[in-house]
Amino acid sequence: MSTIPWSARIRGDVRDALLKQGPSPWPGLPPEFLFGVDPDRLDQHSINEVLVAMTELDRCRSYMAWLDSYFTAYVVRCLTDRPLDESAEYAQIAAEHMSRTRNLAMVTTRRMLDEAIVMATRLPKTGRALREGRISHSQFRTLIDRTNLLDPGPALHPNTALVDAAIAERLFSRQGQWPATSLRDMVDKIVFQHAPDAVREPRKRNLDKRGVFTHFEGDGTGEITGTMSAENITIAEKTIAALADCACRKDPRTRRQRQADAMYSLLSGTQFACECGREDCPSVIPEPGCIPDVQIVLHVIADETTAAAIEERQRQQEQQEQEQREQQAQEQRSSAADRESGGGAAESVVQVRRPEPKPEPALEPESTADAATDAGVAQMSLLEESGSDAENGTAETELARGPDTEREPPADTRAGVARMSMPKESAAADDRCPDAATDTDQSDTAPTGSESSSADTESAAETPIDGNLGYLVGQGAVIPEQILDLISRYPTTIRRLVPRGVSPEDVELPSALPSDPYRLSTALDEFIRMRHGECVIPACRGSAFDGDCDHVHEYDHEHPDLGGQTTPDGLNAKCRGHHLQKTHSRWLDDQYRDENGRLVTIFTTPEGLNIPGPAETLEDFFGGLRRYRFADPPAAPPTPREPGVISTSKRDRLAAKYERRRRERERNRARIADGVDPLNPPRPRRRKKRYPVVPDDGAPPPF
């Protein structure tokens, strides 16, 4: 930095710049900055050109945010005359200058100062992604929040630079959109690899902030807010929604209004009622203080390494609890013997409560995602891992909560019973078919909720679990300790695509039913939902386990060999709404493997604009998903149809629709492969032919 005082370097022509502001130069920005679109002549451009220009505006906002932080960091260095990593406590000087000059609140100014210091010290390489428009300003704030426990000083945390480089490399090497959940999970995994405590500590700190808060608007209404763990919020939300849905369809209230009334009924113990006003209302409302008979399932994905570590921790805790119970029983027997030998002492009865034997859970067939199953059953699906590489292990977990903890649950869903099912490698049943049940092995894992005063028990509980991050569908990455907490609190079912100890490369899983090549097998259906986790549409947060597995290329039932085969690369997960939109509208999507073996998804608008899909799937989070192999679908004859159900004209139109979509996908792939225009750049606009104007000489026309 120059030794000239900053006040002496201010030129005279900029001292009064704010007092003599003239016209803004930004409206004169060249059209090249907007992908060639002239804002004054929008009618001369196509809708696709205007949409692409808007994406350039997003990149412009990212660059402006980077420029703002870059200028802010320079101002802080000049005003404090200290390095940025040492000037945080002196930033009040710069905050006062910026607040008055830019007419900003002091809170906003301090936040901008913090972002500028973090970008210059902790995340300098990641800041380049903001400069190039790879991420937005809000996404960069997410990166800052997820790396808050990484100190910029190499002496304090030497892995900070490694985390910064890994995040930047991932952002620049991936093509596609970064949904908020994917970006957050990507950062959490990188931080967990280099500094596990930086991921574990925020959960402990945030759980300490849990509580209930109220705010009154002053007009007779108010707001109540509860802060708690993500899984508890999910359970509470689904419970309130289930009670609100008990009202019949004639209820005049909106869904939000019914949920507000249902929440009050649950909290106060009053009766929730339908307000349709009919005497023959068909609604079935539970008694006050009870919740409807509904199952709430939480899906958690974890690799085999983490699952093995969690099972070992459970075994240790159960062993410690058993030793404590035996020690307490021994002490009670000794005290009873002492009283008997004392003579004349009053007899006292000591009862030792032992855990009740848990009933054997009954096997039940697998059902659809939207079908009702037994209450209180939680499912945890694990993918088998071999070797020591943590990336090779992948697992999925589904956790559920019972409908009513006050009433006695069924025998096979009693609290404290966990069911672990591991599909055999020969199982080819479809979990969407209630008639096809796979063979399962079962074992009980009782929850460990008792307290212990033993120092060994406390140290074992506080020791971090050796494992990798898991994934709670709908919430994001979770640490192994949180997975153990979920398994201990709720009944759990563990499923494995291959048996324990078997390498995924040694087993070829079925992809479709032998009787119908269109229907997915159990293994492929679970695999597709675990690979995506959520709806494949970047802006959608719908769970893949509540949606549909969609054939990206339409399956031709009349001629199955023409396309749309039931294969892992030809399927993705969509929520019901986006599935129907893709099927019945002119929206189109394509999915294939690129030269690096990564799964690429592209969406095409009805106007022909290609939009990149998600930059990452859970294959990047769980590398073990790439190890599973699936057999080719069976070559079965076309699905028989009843005569007269679909007319010949409808079949012809459907075949023409499939053929048109196949040709459009081929053209899109060819354009992307040639590198011409991944986002369909504007084509030369054909100008209308202009005819010369003939002067009117008053003569009659020649016809």
C-alpha positions in Angstrom: 0.0 0.0 0.0 1.2 3.5 -0.8 2.7 5.5 2.1 0.9 8.7 1.0 -1.9 9.5 3.4 -5.3 8.7 1.9 -6.6 12.2 2.5 -3.8 13.6 0.4 -4.7 11.4 -2.6 -8.2 12.8 -3.0 -8.4 14.8 -6.2 -10.2 18.1 -6.2 -12.5 17.1 -9.1 -14.1 14.3 -7.0 -14.5 16.2 -3.7 -18.0 17.5 -4.7 -19.0 14.6 -7.0 -22.0 13.7 -4.9 -23.2 17.3 -4.8 -23.1 17.6 -8.6 -24.4 14.4 -9.9 -25.3 14.4 -13.6 -27.0 11.9 -15.8 -26.2 8.2 -15.1 -23.9 6.6 -17.7 -25.3 3.2 -17.2 -28.2 3.5 -19.7 -25.6 4.0 -22.4 -24.2 0.5 -21.7 -23.3 -1.3 -25.0 -25.7 -4.0 -26.1 -22.8 -6.6 -25.9 -23.3 -6.6 -22.1 -26.9 -7.8 -22.6 -26.2 -10.5 -25.1 -26.8 -8.1 -28.0 -30.2 -7.1 -26.9 -31.0 -3.4 -27.2 -33.4 -2.3 -24.4 -34.8 0.4 -26.7 -35.7 -2.1 -29.5 -37.1 -5.1 -27.6 -39.7 -5.7 -30.3 -36.9 -6.6 -32.7 -35.7 -9.5 -30.5 -37.2 -12.9 -29.8 -38.4 -14.0 -26.4 -35.4 -16.3 -26.1 -33.0 -13.5 -26.7 -34.7 -11.4 -24.0 -34.6 -14.3 -21.5 -30.9 -14.9 -22.1 -30.3 -11.2 -21.7 -31.9 -11.4 -18.3 -29.4 -14.2 -17.3 -26.7 -11.7 -18.3 -28.3 -9.2 -15.9 -27.9 -11.8 -13.1 -24.2 -12.1 -14.0 -24.0 -8.3 -13.9 -25.5 -8.3 -10.4 -22.9 -10.8 -9.3 -20.1 -8.8 -10.7 -21.5 -5.6 -9.1 -21.6 -7.5 -5.7 -18.0 -8.6 -6.1 -17.0 -5.0 -7.1 -18.8 -3.7 -4.1 -16.9 -6.0 -1.7 -13.6 -5.3 -3.6 -14.0 -1.5 -3.2 -15.1 -2.0 0.4 -12.0 -4.0 1.3 -9.8 -1.3 -0.3 -11.5 1.5 1.7 -11.1 -0.5 4.9 -7.3 -1.0 4.3 -6.9 2.7 3.5 -8.8 4.0 6.5 -7.4 1.6 9.1 -3.8 1.3 7.7 -3.9 -2.4 8.8 -4.2 -5.8 7.0 -7.7 -6.9 6.5 -7.4 -9.9 8.9 -6.4 -7.4 11.7 -8.8 -4.5 10.8 -12.1 -6.0 11.8 -12.1 -4.2 15.2 -11.2 -0.9 13.5 -13.8 -1.2 10.7 -16.1 1.2 12.5 -14.1 4.0 10.9 -14.9 2.7 7.4 -18.5 1.9 8.3 -19.1 5.6 9.3 -17.7 6.8 6.0 -19.7 4.3 3.9 -22.9 4.7 5.8 -23.0 8.5 5.3 -21.8 8.5 1.7 -24.1 5.8 0.5 -27.1 6.6 2.7 -27.1 3.1 4.3 -28.1 1.9 7.7 -25.2 1.1 10.0 -26.4 -2.6 10.2 -26.3 -2.9 6.5 -22.9 -1.3 6.3 -21.3 -3.6 8.9 -22.7 -6.6 7.1 -21.1 -5.4 3.8 -17.8 -4.8 5.7 -17.9 -8.4 7.1 -18.5 -9.8 3.6 -15.7 -7.8 2.1 -13.3 -9.0 4.8 -14.3 -12.6 4.4 -13.9 -12.5 0.6 -10.5 -11.0 0.9 -9.1 -13.3 3.6 -11.1 -16.5 4.0 -12.6 -17.1 0.5 -10.5 -15.2 -2.1 -10.7 -17.9 -4.8 -14.4 -18.5 -4.2 -14.9 -14.7 -4.7 -13.7 -15.2 -8.3 -16.8 -17.3 -8.9 -18.9 -14.3 -7.8 -16.9 -12.1 -10.1 -17.5 -14.3 -13.1 -21.2 -14.7 -12.4 -21.1 -18.4 -11.5 -23.0 -17.7 -8.3 -25.3 -14.9 -7.1 -24.7 -12.6 -4.2 -27.2 -14.5 -2.0 -25.4 -17.8 -2.8 -22.1 -16.2 -1.8 -23.6 -15.2 1.5 -24.6 -18.9 1.9 -21.0 -19.9 1.4 -19.9 -17.3 4.0 -22.5 -18.7 6.6 -21.4 -22.3 6.0 -17.7 -21.5 6.5 -18.0 -19.1 9.5 -16.0 -21.4 11.8 -13.0 -21.4 9.5 -10.5 -18.8 10.6 -8.6 -16.9 7.9 -5.3 -17.2 9.7 -3.3 -20.3 8.6 -1.9 -20.6 12.2 -5.4 -20.9 13.5 -6.9 -23.1 10.9 -4.5 -24.4 8.2 -7.2 -26.0 6.1 -9.1 -22.8 5.3 -7.1 -22.3 2.1 -7.9 -26.0 1.1 -11.6 -25.4 1.7 -11.5 -22.2 -0.4 -9.7 -23.9 -3.3 -12.0 -27.0 -3.2 -15.2 -24.8 -3.3 -13.8 -22.7 -6.2 -12.8 -25.8 -8.1 -16.2 -27.3 -7.8 -18.0 -24.1 -8.9 -15.8 -23.6 -12.0 -15.8 -27.3 -13.0 -19.6 -27.8 -12.9 -22.0 -26.6 -15.6 -25.6 -26.0 -14.6 -27.6 -24.3 -12.0 -26.9 -24.4 -8.2 -30.1 -24.7 -6.2 -29.7 -23.4 -2.6 -29.8 -26.9 -1.1 -27.2 -28.4 -3.5 -24.8 -25.5 -2.9 -25.2 -25.7 0.9 -24.7 -29.5 0.9 -21.6 -29.2 -1.4 -20.0 -26.7 1.0 -20.9 -28.7 4.1 -19.3 -31.8 2.6 -16.1 -30.0 1.7 -15.8 -28.4 5.1 -16.5 -31.7 6.8 -13.7 -33.4 4.9 -11.1 -30.8 6.0 -12.5 -29.5 9.3 -15.3 -31.7 10.7 -15.7 -29.6 13.9 -16.7 -26.6 11.7 -19.8 -28.6 10.7 -20.6 -30.2 14.0 -20.3 -27.0 16.1 -23.1 -25.0 14.4 -25.7 -27.6 15.1 -24.9 -27.6 18.8 -24.9 -23.8 18.8 -28.1 -23.5 16.9 -29.9 -26.0 19.1 -29.1 -24.0 22.1 -31.1 -21.1 20.5 -34.3 -23.2 20.2 -37.4 -21.6 21.7 -40.9 -20.2 21.0 -41.4 -16.5 20.1 -44.5 -14.5 19.7 -45.2 -11.1 18.0 -48.5 -9.2 18.1 -49.4 -7.0 15.1 -51.6 -4.6 17.1 -54.7 -5.2 15.0 -55.9 -8.3 16.8 -53.6 -10.8 15.1 -50.2 -12.1 16.0 -47.5 -14.5 15.0 -46.0 -17.5 16.9 -42.6 -18.9 15.9 -40.8 -22.0 17.1 -37.1 -22.7 16.6 -36.1 -26.3 16.9 -34.3 -29.1 15.0 -35.1 -29.6 11.4 -36.6 -33.1 11.9 -38.9 -31.8 14.7 -40.2 -29.0 12.5 -40.9 -31.4 9.7 -42.9 -33.7 12.0 -44.8 -30.7 13.5 -45.6 -29.3 10.1 -46.9 -32.6 8.7 -48.9 -33.2 11.9 -50.6 -29.9 11.6 -51.3 -30.4 7.9 -52.8 -33.8 8.6 -55.2 -32.5 11.2 -56.2 -29.6 8.8 -56.9 -32.0 6.0 -59.5 -33.9 8.2 -62.0 -31.2 7.2 -64.2 -32.0 4.3 -63.9 -30.4 0.8 -66.9 -28.1 1.5 -65.0 -26.3 4.3 -64.9 -22.6 3.3 -61.5 -21.9 4.8 -58.3 -21.9 2.8 -55.6 -24.5 3.5 -53.5 -21.9 5.4 -56.5 -20.9 7.5 -57.3 -24.6 8.4 -53.7 -25.2 9.4 -53.7 -22.1 11.7 -56.9 -23.4 13.4 -55.4 -26.9 13.6 -52.2 -25.6 15.2 -54.2 -23.8 17.9 -56.3 -26.9 18.5 -53.2 -29.0 19.0 -51.5 -26.5 21.3 -54.6 -25.8 23.4 -56.1 -29.2 23.4 -59.4 -28.0 22.0 -61.6 -29.7 19.5 -60.9 -29.0 15.8 -64.0 -28.9 13.7 -65.1 -28.7 10.1 -66.9 -25.4 9.3 -68.9 -26.6 6.3 -72.2 -26.4 8.3 -73.7 -29.6 7.0 -75.4 -32.1 9.2 -74.1 -35.0 7.1 -70.5 -33.9 7.1 -68.3 -36.9 6.2 -65.2 -35.5 8.0 -63.6 -37.6 10.7 -62.1 -35.4 13.4 -59.9 -36.9 16.1 -60.7 -36.2 19.8 -59.2 -33.1 21.5 -55.6 -33.6 22.3 -55.1 -36.3 19.7 -53.7 -36.2 16.2 -55.0 -38.0 13.1 -53.8 -41.5 12.2 -51.0 -40.5 9.9 -47.5 -41.7 9.2 -44.6 -39.3 8.9 -41.6 -40.6 7.3 -38.1 -38.9 7.3 -35.7 -40.2 4.6 -32.0 -40.1 5.6 -29.2 -41.2 3.3 -25.9 -42.3 4.7 -23.0 -44.3 3.4 -22.0 -47.8 4.7 -19.1 -46.4 6.7 -21.3 -44.1 8.6 -23.9 -46.8 9.1 -21.3 -49.2 10.5 -20.0 -46.5 12.9 -23.5 -45.7 14.1 -24.3 -49.4 14.6 -21.1 -49.8 16.6 -22.0 -46.8 18.7 -25.4 -48.2 19.4 -23.9 -51.5 20.4 -21.5 -49.7 22.8 -24.3 -47.7 24.4 -26.5 -50.8 24.8 -23.7 -52.6 26.4 -23.0 -49.8 28.8 -26.7 -49.5 29.7 -26.8 -53.3 30.3 -23.8 -53.0 32.6 -25.4 -50.1 34.5 -28.7 -52.1 35.0 -26.8 -55.1 36.3 -24.8 -52.9 38.6 -28.0 -51.2 40.0 -29.6 -54.6 40.4 -26.6 -55.9 42.3 -26.6 -52.9 44.6 -30.3 -53.3 45.3 -29.9 -57.0 46.1 -27.0 -56.1 48.5 -29.1 -53.5 50.2 -32.0 -55.9 50.6 -29.7 -58.5 52.1 -28.4 -55.9 54.6 -31.9 -55.0 55.7 -32.8 -58.7 56.2 -29.8 -59.3 58.3 -30.4 -56.1 60.4 -33.4 -57.6 62.3 -36.5 -55.6 63.2 -36.0 -53.2 60.4 -39.1 -52.2 58.4 -39.5 -54.2 55.2 -39.4 -52.1 52.1 -40.1 -53.4 48.6 -37.8 -52.3 45.8 -39.0 -52.8 42.3 -36.5 -52.9 39.5 -38.1 -51.9 36.2 -36.6 -53.8 33.3 -37.3 -53.0 29.7 -40.4 -54.6 28.3 -39.7 -57.2 25.6 -40.4 -55.7 22.3 -42.8 -57.5 19.9 -41.4 -59.0 16.8 -42.2 -56.6 13.9 -44.2 -58.2 11.2 -43.1 -58.3 7.6 -45.2 -56.2 5.2 -45.0 -55.6 1.5 -43.5 -52.5 0.2 -45.9 -49.9 -1.0 -46.1 -46.7 -3.0 -44.7 -43.4 -1.8 -48.2 -41.9 -1.5 -49.9 -45.0 0.0 -50.6 -45.2 3.7 -48.4 -47.6 5.7 -48.3 -48.6 9.3 -47.9 -45.7 11.7 -44.6 -45.2 13.5 -42.4 -47.0 11.0 -39.2 -45.4 10.0 -37.2 -46.6 7.0 -33.4 -46.3 6.6 -32.0 -47.6 3.3 -28.3 -48.2 3.1 -26.1 -48.8 0.1 -23.3 -51.3 0.6 -19.7 -50.2 0.6 -16.5 -52.1 0.2 -13.0 -50.8 0.7 -11.7 -47.9 2.8 -12.6 -45.1 0.5 -15.3 -43.0 2.1 -16.6 -41.8 -1.3 -17.5 -45.4 -2.2 -20.0 -45.8 0.5 -23.5 -44.5 0.1 -26.6 -44.9 2.2 -30.2 -43.6 2.5 -32.3 -43.3 5.6 -36.0 -43.0 6.0 -37.3 -42.1 9.5 -40.9 -41.9 10.6 -43.0 -40.8 13.5 -46.1 -42.4 14.9 -49.5 -40.7 14.7 -50.3 -40.5 18.3 -48.0 -41.1 21.2 -50.8 -41.0 23.8 -52.7 -43.9 22.4 -51.4 -47.5 22.4 -49.9 -48.1 18.9 -50.2 -51.4 17.1 -48.0 -54.3 18.2 -45.7 -54.1 15.2 -45.2 -50.3 15.4 -44.7 -49.9 19.2 -42.3 -47.2 20.2 -38.8 -48.4 20.5 -39.0 -51.1 17.8 -36.7 -50.6 14.8 -37.0 -52.7 11.7 -34.0 -53.3 9.5 -34.7 -54.9 6.1 -32.0 -55.8 3.6 -33.4 -56.9 0.2 -31.7 -60.0 -1.2 -29.7 -59.6 -4.3 -32.1 -61.7 -6.3 -35.1 -59.6 -5.4 -36.7 -58.2 -8.5 -40.0 -57.1 -7.0 -41.3 -53.6 -7.7 -41.9 -51.6 -4.5 -44.7 -49.8 -6.3 -46.6 -53.1 -6.4 -48.3 -54.1 -3.1 -48.4 -57.8 -4.2 -44.6 -58.1 -4.6 -42.8 -58.3 -1.2 -39.1 -58.8 -1.0 -37.5 -61.2 1.5 -36.1 -59.3 4.5 -33.8 -60.0 7.5 -35.0 -58.2 10.7 -33.2 -57.2 13.9 -34.2 -54.9 16.6 -32.2 -51.9 17.7 -33.7 -50.4 20.8 -33.4 -46.6 21.4 -30.9 -45.5 24.1 -32.6 -42.7 25.9 -31.6 -43.4 29.5 -29.3 -41.2 31.4 -26.1 -42.5 33.0 -23.8 -41.0 35.6 -20.9 -43.1 34.5 -17.9 -41.2 33.3 -17.3 -43.8 30.6 -20.8 -43.4 29.2 -20.6 -39.6 29.0 -17.2 -39.8 27.3 -18.5 -42.3 24.7 -21.6 -40.2 24.0 -19.5 -37.0 23.5 -16.9 -38.7 21.3 -17.6 -37.8 17.6 -18.7 -40.7 15.4 -16.3 -41.8 12.7 -18.2 -41.4 9.5 -19.2 -39.1 6.7 -22.1 -36.6 6.3 -25.5 -38.0 5.7 -28.4 -36.4 3.9 -31.8 -35.7 5.4 -34.2 -35.4 2.4 -35.8 -32.0 2.4 -33.3 -30.5 4.9 -29.8 -31.1 3.6 -26.6 -32.6 5.1 -26.6 -34.0 8.6 -23.7 -35.1 10.8 -23.5 -38.8 12.0 -24.4 -37.8 15.5 -27.7 -36.4 14.2 -28.4 -39.6 12.4 -27.8 -41.6 15.5 -30.2 -39.3 17.4 -32.9 -39.8 14.8 -32.5 -43.6 14.9 -32.6 -43.6 18.7 -35.8 -41.6 18.8 -37.8 -43.2 16.1 -38.4 -46.8 14.8 -36.1 -47.4 11.9 -36.0 -49.7 8.9 -32.7 -50.3 7.2 -32.6 -51.4 3.6 -29.7 -52.4 1.5 -29.6 -52.8 -2.3 -27.0 -55.6 -1.9 -26.3 -57.8 1.1 -23.8 -56.7 3.7 -20.2 -57.6 2.7 -21.0 -57.8 -1.0 -19.4 -55.4 -3.4 -21.8 -53.5 -5.6 -19.6 -54.3 -8.6 -20.2 -58.0 -8.1 -24.0 -57.8 -8.3 -26.1 -56.8 -11.3 -29.4 -55.4 -10.0 -32.6 -55.7 -12.1 -33.8 -52.5 -13.7 -37.4 -53.5 -14.6 -39.9 -56.2 -13.8 -39.5 -59.3 -16.0 -43.2 -59.2 -16.9 -43.3 -55.5 -17.8 -40.2 -53.7 -19.0 -41.9 -50.3 -18.3 -42.2 -50.8 -14.5 -39.2 -50.1 -12.3 -37.8 -52.8 -10.0 -37.5 -52.2 -6.3 -33.7 -51.6 -6.5 -33.9 -49.1 -9.4 -36.8 -47.2 -7.9 -34.9 -46.7 -4.6 -31.7 -45.9 -6.5 -33.3 -43.1 -8.6 -34.9 -41.5 -5.5 -31.6 -41.6 -3.6 -29.6 -40.3 -6.6 -31.8 -37.1 -6.8 -33.1 -36.7 -3.3 -35.5 -33.9 -4.5 -37.3 -33.0 -7.7 -34.9 -32.6 -10.6 -36.3 -29.1 -11.3 -33.7 -26.8 -9.6 -36.2 -24.4 -8.1 -38.4 -27.2 -6.7 -37.9 -28.6 -3.1 -40.3 -31.5 -3.5 -39.0 -34.8 -2.0 -38.1 -37.5 -4.5 -39.7 -40.0 -2.2 -43.0 -38.2 -2.5 -42.9 -37.8 -6.2 -42.6 -39.9 -9.3 -39.8 -41.7 -11.2 -40.2 -40.3 -14.7 -39.0 -41.8 -18.0 -37.1 -38.8 -19.4 -37.5 -40.2 -23.0 -41.1 -41.2 -23.5 -41.6 -45.0 -23.2 -43.2 -46.3 -26.4 -45.5 -49.1 -25.3 -46.3 -50.1 -28.9 -42.6 -50.2 -29.9 -40.4 -50.4 -26.8 -37.2 -50.6 -28.9 -37.7 -47.1 -30.2 -36.6 -45.4 -26.9 -37.5 -44.6 -23.4 -36.0 -47.7 -21.9 -36.2 -48.3 -18.1 -32.5 -47.6 -17.3 -30.8 -45.5 -14.6 -29.7 -42.8 -17.0 -33.1 -42.7 -18.6 -35.0 -41.9 -15.4 -35.1 -39.0 -13.0 -37.3 -37.9 -10.0 -40.0 -35.3 -10.4 -42.7 -34.1 -8.2 -46.2 -34.8 -9.4 -46.8 -31.3 -10.7 -43.6 -31.1 -12.8 -44.2 -34.6 -14.0 -47.6 -33.7 -15.4 -46.2 -30.5 -16.9 -43.5 -32.4 -18.8 -46.1 -35.0 -20.0 -48.9 -32.8 -21.1 -47.2 -29.6 -22.2 -44.5 -28.7 -24.8 -41.8 -28.5 -22.1 -39.0 -31.0 -22.8 -36.1 -32.4 -20.8 -33.1 -34.5 -21.8 -30.6 -36.4 -19.6 -27.4 -38.1 -20.6 -23.8 -38.7 -19.4 -21.1 -36.2 -20.5 -17.5 -37.1 -21.5 -16.6 -37.1 -17.8 -19.3 -39.6 -16.8 -21.4 -37.0 -15.0 -25.2 -36.9 -15.3 -26.3 -33.9 -17.3 -29.9 -32.6 -17.4 -31.2 -30.0 -19.9 -34.7 -28.5 -20.0 -36.1 -27.0 -23.2 -38.8 -24.4 -23.2 -41.8 -24.5 -25.6 -39.9 -21.7 -27.6 -36.8 -23.9 -27.9 -34.5 -22.3 -25.3 -32.2 -24.8 -23.7 -31.8 -24.3 -19.9 -29.1 -26.2 -17.9 -30.3 -28.4 -15.1 -28.8 -28.9 -11.6 -25.1 -28.7 -11.5 -24.8 -31.7 -9.1 -26.9 -34.6 -8.0 -26.4 -36.8 -4.9 -24.0 -38.8 -7.0 -21.5 -36.1 -6.3 -22.4 -36.2 -2.6 -22.2 -40.0 -2.4 -19.7 -41.3 -4.8 -20.7 -44.9 -4.1 -23.8 -44.5 -6.1 -21.7 -44.7 -9.3 -20.6 -48.2 -8.3 -24.0 -49.9 -8.7 -24.7 -51.8 -11.9 -28.1 -52.5 -13.4 -29.1 -55.1 -16.0 -30.6 -54.1 -19.3 -34.4 -54.2 -19.2 -36.0 -57.5 -20.4 -37.0 -57.7 -24.0 -40.7 -58.2 -23.4 -43.5 -57.9 -26.0 -45.5 -54.7 -26.1 -48.0 -54.2 -23.3 -51.3 -55.7 -24.3 -54.2 -53.2 -24.5 -57.9 -53.8 -24.6 -59.3 -53.2 -28.1 -61.3 -50.0 -28.5 -59.8 -48.2 -25.4 -57.5 -46.0 -27.5 -58.5 -45.1 -31.0 -56.2 -45.4 -34.0 -56.1 -41.6 -34.4 -55.0 -41.1 -30.8 -52.3 -43.7 -31.1 -51.1 -42.0 -34.3 -51.0 -38.6 -32.6 -49.1 -40.1 -29.6 -46.6 -41.7 -31.8 -46.1 -38.5 -33.7 -45.6 -36.6 -30.5 -42.9 -39.1 -29.3 -41.2 -38.9 -32.7 -41.2 -35.1 -32.7 -39.7 -35.1 -29.2 -37.0 -37.6 -30.1 -36.0 -35.4 -33.1 -35.9 -32.3 -30.9 -33.7 -33.9 -28.4 -31.3 -35.1 -31.1 -31.1 -31.5 -32.5 -30.4 -30.1 -29.1 -27.6 -32.5 -28.4 -26.1 -31.8 -31.8 -26.1 -28.1 -31.2 -24.5 -28.5 -27.7 -21.9 -31.0 -28.9 -20.8 -28.6 -31.8 -20.4 -25.8 -29.2 -22.4 -23.4 -31.3 -24.7 -22.0 -28.7 -25.6 -23.9 -25.5 -28.2 -21.2 -24.7 -29.4 -20.7 -28.3 -27.7 -17.3 -29.1 -29.6 -14.9 -31.3 -29.8 -15.8 -34.9 -29.6 -13.2 -37.7 -33.0 -11.7 -37.9 -34.6 -11.9 -41.3 -35.5 -8.4 -42.4 -38.7 -8.0 -44.3 -38.2 -7.3 -48.0 -38.8 -3.7 -48.7 -40.3 -2.8 -52.0 -39.5 0.6 -53.6 -42.2 3.2 -53.2 -43.7 4.2 -56.5 -44.7 7.9 -56.6 -48.4 8.5 -57.3 -48.7 10.2 -60.7 -52.5 10.1 -60.8 -52.6 7.4 -63.5 -55.1 4.5 -63.0 -53.7 1.2 -61.8 -52.7 -1.4 -64.4 -55.5 -3.8 -63.6 
